[in-house]
Amino acid sequence: MSSNARVIYAMDCLEGMKRHVRDREVDVIVTSPPYNLGIRYGKYDDTVPRADYLRWMVQVGEECKRVLRDDGSFFLNIGYSSKDPWVAWELAFRLRELFELQNVIHWIKSIAIEKSQAGERASISGDIAVGHFKPINSDRYLNKCHEYIFHFTKEGNVPLDRLANGIPYQDKSNVRRWNRAPRDLRDRGDTWFIPYKTIRFSNKERPHPSAFPPELPMMCIKLHGLGRTRLVMDPFMGIGDTAVACARLGVRCIGFEIDEAYVKVAEERLVRESAGSKAAR
């Protein structure tokens, strides 16, 4: 690929990977493909028959496997709908033909915690509800407050920097009790609370209908190991959240996006990110 730090190609990802990415060149893939749920993207038709969608995604998976290093990580974020809850796992099972599923991470967008259930040591003064979700009008279904992040690897044995996203122990006696806790930091586990920012004018503030926050790819990259990440790829770049994450972490990134309008937004965001970084120095 180009020696530039972050490159986004306005083209189909299958063509792009074949033309611009060498075998085993990528350390980390972080992406969120179309969900096949009828989401209104700019150019992509998200209503194709499920069999065609899964067949296409296996082709994408094959290219991802080709370009991924043998010790690389492939983080695939995908959601589902109340009426179609199987799509995420249908895709995961199809990709089982290509990868090992090393971890399943739950991206928590919204959570409610009652003080009475949090325990005496929890430093909260009352019941709290944090984060945002899209409410549904139904007497059958619950609001969707999470999505999946499937962590695929080639052999299922990739070592991770488990404390890169670590959090302090709530009960400090654990630091002394556990032999494997040399400092006040523990593995965050497989539930990641990453809320969206509050959106009041969706068309202006969120030009893409299903983008993830940059904090999500940042956490994925750090979990894989920032020190051994030279190149990150996002085959479905959208408005550039993975590229923004890479800019903040100082790693190279390559991505593909078929919608030129989304690419324009992504490039504008990278310019602002670069300007903000220089101003902060």
C-alpha positions as a printed Julia matrix, in Angstrom:
281×3 Matrix{Float64}:
   0.0     0.0    0.0
   0.96    3.65  -0.09
   3.48    4.88   2.47
   0.97    7.55   3.58
  -0.2     7.13   7.14
  -3.92    6.83   6.38
  -5.38    6.09   2.94
  -9.07    5.68   2.06
  -9.93    4.41  -1.42
 -13.34    5.18  -2.92
 -13.91    1.71  -4.3
 -15.37   -1.72  -3.59
 -13.42   -3.48  -0.85
 -12.96   -6.75  -2.76
 -11.38   -4.94  -5.68
  -9.47   -2.67  -3.34
  -7.93   -5.43  -1.25
  -6.85   -7.33  -4.37
  -5.27   -4.22  -5.91
  -3.76   -2.45  -2.92
  -3.02   -4.92  -0.09
  -0.36   -7.62  -0.14
  -0.6   -11.07   1.42
  -0.23  -11.01   5.23
   0.39   -7.24   5.29
  -2.3    -6.22   7.8
  -1.93   -6.57  11.58
  -5.48   -5.63  12.62
  -8.78   -5.48  10.75
 -11.58   -3.53  12.42
 -14.8    -3.11  10.51
 -18.57   -2.98  10.61
 -20.1    -4.37   7.4
 -23.66   -3.8    6.21
 -26.02   -5.71   8.5
 -28.44   -6.88   5.78
 -31.29   -5.34   7.77
 -32.55   -2.78   5.25
 -30.49    0.11   6.62
 -30.59    3.15   4.34
 -27.03    3.69   3.24
 -26.09    6.22   0.57
 -25.22    3.81  -2.28
 -25.28    0.26  -0.94
 -28.52   -1.77  -1.16
 -28.94   -3.4    2.26
 -31.93   -5.5    1.18
 -30.24   -8.23  -0.88
 -31.37  -11.84  -0.26
 -29.73  -13.31   2.82
 -28.01  -16.12   0.9
 -26.43  -13.62  -1.49
 -25.34  -11.41   1.42
 -23.67  -14.28   3.27
 -21.97  -15.53   0.1
 -20.59  -12.03  -0.54
 -19.41  -11.65   3.05
 -17.55  -14.98   2.83
 -15.73  -13.56  -0.21
 -14.83  -10.51   1.87
 -13.7   -12.84   4.65
 -11.48  -14.76   2.25
  -9.71  -11.57   1.19
  -9.41  -10.47   4.82
  -7.76  -13.79   5.65
  -5.33  -13.38   2.74
  -4.16   -9.91   3.79
  -4.14  -10.61   7.56
  -0.89  -11.59   9.23
  -0.8   -15.06  10.74
  -0.76  -13.47  14.22
  -3.27  -10.76  13.28
  -6.71   -9.95  14.69
  -9.96   -9.43  12.78
 -12.58   -7.53  14.81
 -16.01   -7.68  13.14
 -18.75   -5.48  14.6
 -22.29   -6.41  13.61
 -25.72   -5.79  15.04
 -29.14   -7.3   14.57
 -32.8    -6.35  14.75
 -35.62   -7.63  16.91
 -37.34   -9.19  13.89
 -34.09  -10.6   12.53
 -31.93  -11.59  15.51
 -29.98  -14.33  13.71
 -28.08  -12.31  11.1
 -25.0   -11.66  13.28
 -24.58  -15.32  14.22
 -25.39  -16.54  10.7
 -22.46  -14.49   9.46
 -20.22  -15.65  12.31
 -21.0   -19.29  11.51
 -20.19  -18.78   7.83
 -16.86  -17.14   8.72
 -16.13  -20.16  10.88
 -15.0   -21.79   7.64
 -12.12  -19.3    7.49
 -11.28  -18.2   11.04
 -11.26  -19.25  14.67
 -13.6   -17.26  16.92
 -11.17  -16.29  19.68
 -13.42  -13.87  21.6
 -16.97  -12.52  21.52
 -17.18   -8.98  22.83
 -20.44   -7.23  23.65
 -20.48   -3.55  22.75
 -22.8    -2.02  25.34
 -24.39    1.23  24.12
 -26.69    1.86  27.04
 -26.96    0.43  30.54
 -29.06    0.93  33.65
 -27.56    0.21  37.09
 -29.55    0.24  40.3
 -27.61    1.33  43.36
 -29.15   -1.47  45.4
 -27.66   -4.02  42.99
 -24.27   -2.34  42.54
 -23.07   -3.14  46.04
 -21.85   -1.01  48.91
 -18.41   -0.45  47.38
 -19.8     1.06  44.17
 -19.27    4.81  44.17
 -22.69    5.8   42.86
 -25.15    7.93  44.79
 -28.29    6.55  43.17
 -29.75    4.6   40.28
 -28.14    5.55  36.97
 -28.91    5.08  33.27
 -26.07    5.9   30.9
 -25.84    5.85  27.11
 -28.23    6.04  24.2
 -30.3     3.6   22.21
 -32.91    3.74  19.48
 -36.26    3.11  21.18
 -38.68    0.69  19.57
 -42.45    0.78  19.75
 -43.4    -2.8   20.5
 -45.12   -4.93  23.11
 -42.99   -7.93  22.09
 -39.4    -6.73  21.87
 -36.88   -4.99  24.1
 -34.82   -1.97  23.1
 -31.52   -2.95  21.52
 -28.7    -1.76  23.8
 -25.78   -3.78  22.49
 -24.06   -5.18  19.4
 -21.49   -7.93  18.85
 -17.79   -7.62  18.16
 -16.53  -10.98  16.9
 -12.77  -11.33  17.38
 -11.52  -13.7   14.7
  -7.96  -15.0   14.32
  -6.43  -17.59  12.03
  -5.59  -20.18  14.68
  -7.29  -18.91  17.86
  -3.97  -18.45  19.68
  -3.07  -14.78  19.21
  -1.68  -13.25  22.44
  -3.43  -10.06  23.51
  -2.58   -7.02  25.6
  -5.42   -7.72  28.03
  -4.64   -4.79  30.3
  -4.4    -2.2   27.52
  -8.07   -1.4   28.16
  -7.85   -2.37  31.8
  -9.7    -0.75  34.69
  -8.78   -0.41  38.38
 -10.05   -3.0   40.83
 -13.13   -1.91  42.72
 -12.12   -4.08  45.66
  -8.48   -3.14  46.26
  -7.9    -6.25  48.34
  -7.82   -8.15  45.04
  -4.51   -6.48  44.23
  -2.96   -8.23  47.22
  -5.01  -11.41  46.95
  -4.31  -12.37  43.35
  -0.79  -13.44  42.41
  -1.46  -12.34  38.83
  -2.48   -8.83  39.88
   0.85   -7.04  40.36
  -0.85   -3.65  40.03
  -4.24   -2.07  40.44
  -5.51   -2.94  36.98
  -7.71   -5.76  35.76
  -8.87   -7.1   32.42
 -12.01   -5.24  31.31
 -13.52   -8.49  30.07
 -15.84   -9.03  27.13
 -18.38   -6.27  27.85
 -17.33   -2.83  26.61
 -19.47    0.17  27.47
 -18.93    2.66  24.64
 -21.82    5.14  24.37
 -22.62    7.29  21.38
 -22.38   11.01  21.77
 -25.74   12.72  22.11
 -27.17   13.43  18.64
 -29.79   16.15  18.26
 -29.61   16.77  14.51
 -28.91   13.35  13.02
 -28.47   14.37   9.38
 -25.78   16.93  10.25
 -24.07   15.23  13.16
 -24.28   11.61  11.98
 -24.15   11.47   8.16
 -23.78    7.67   8.25
 -26.72    5.59   9.58
 -24.68    3.0   11.5
 -21.2     4.29  12.28
 -19.41    3.19  15.43
 -17.57    5.59  17.78
 -13.79    5.86  17.2
 -13.3     4.56  20.74
 -14.43    1.11  19.56
 -11.63    0.54  17.01
  -9.18    2.19  19.41
  -9.98   -0.4   22.05
  -9.75   -3.24  19.51
  -6.33   -2.1   18.31
  -5.04   -1.64  21.85
  -6.33   -5.09  22.83
  -4.44   -6.69  19.95
  -1.32   -4.8   21.03
  -0.51   -1.27  19.94
   3.24   -1.95  20.01
   2.96   -4.66  17.36
   0.38   -2.95  15.15
   1.89   -1.42  12.05
  -1.09   -1.45   9.68
  -4.83   -1.44  10.35
  -7.45   -2.06   7.66
 -11.17   -1.31   7.48
 -12.81   -2.75   4.34
 -16.06   -0.86   5.09
 -14.65    2.49   6.11
 -17.89    4.5    6.1
 -17.21    7.99   7.44
 -13.78    7.09   8.73
 -14.1     6.14  12.39
 -11.37    3.52  12.13
  -9.1     6.0   10.35
  -9.76    8.59  13.07
  -8.92    5.96  15.7
  -5.64    5.19  13.92
  -4.82    8.89  13.72
  -5.28    9.19  17.47
  -3.12    6.12  18.11
  -0.45    7.03  15.56
  -0.7     3.92  13.38
  -1.05    3.47   9.63
  -4.45    2.67   8.18
  -5.94    1.65   4.85
  -9.64    1.48   4.06
 -12.22    1.14   1.31
 -15.65    2.72   0.87
 -17.9     2.66  -2.21
 -19.8     5.84  -1.33
 -17.84    8.92  -2.37
 -19.92   11.11  -0.05
 -18.84    9.05   2.96
 -15.21    9.16   1.81
 -15.4    12.94   1.63
 -16.71   13.11   5.19
 -13.97   10.72   6.35
 -11.23   12.79   4.73
 -12.62   15.99   6.26
 -12.63   14.35   9.68
  -9.01   13.28   9.28
  -8.04   16.84   8.38
  -9.79   18.15  11.5
  -8.2    15.4   13.6
  -4.75   16.32  12.31
  -5.36   20.04  12.93
  -6.58   19.35  16.45
  -3.57   17.16  17.18
  -1.15   19.84  16.02
  -2.95   22.52  18.05
  -2.68   20.37  21.18
   1.12   20.1   20.93
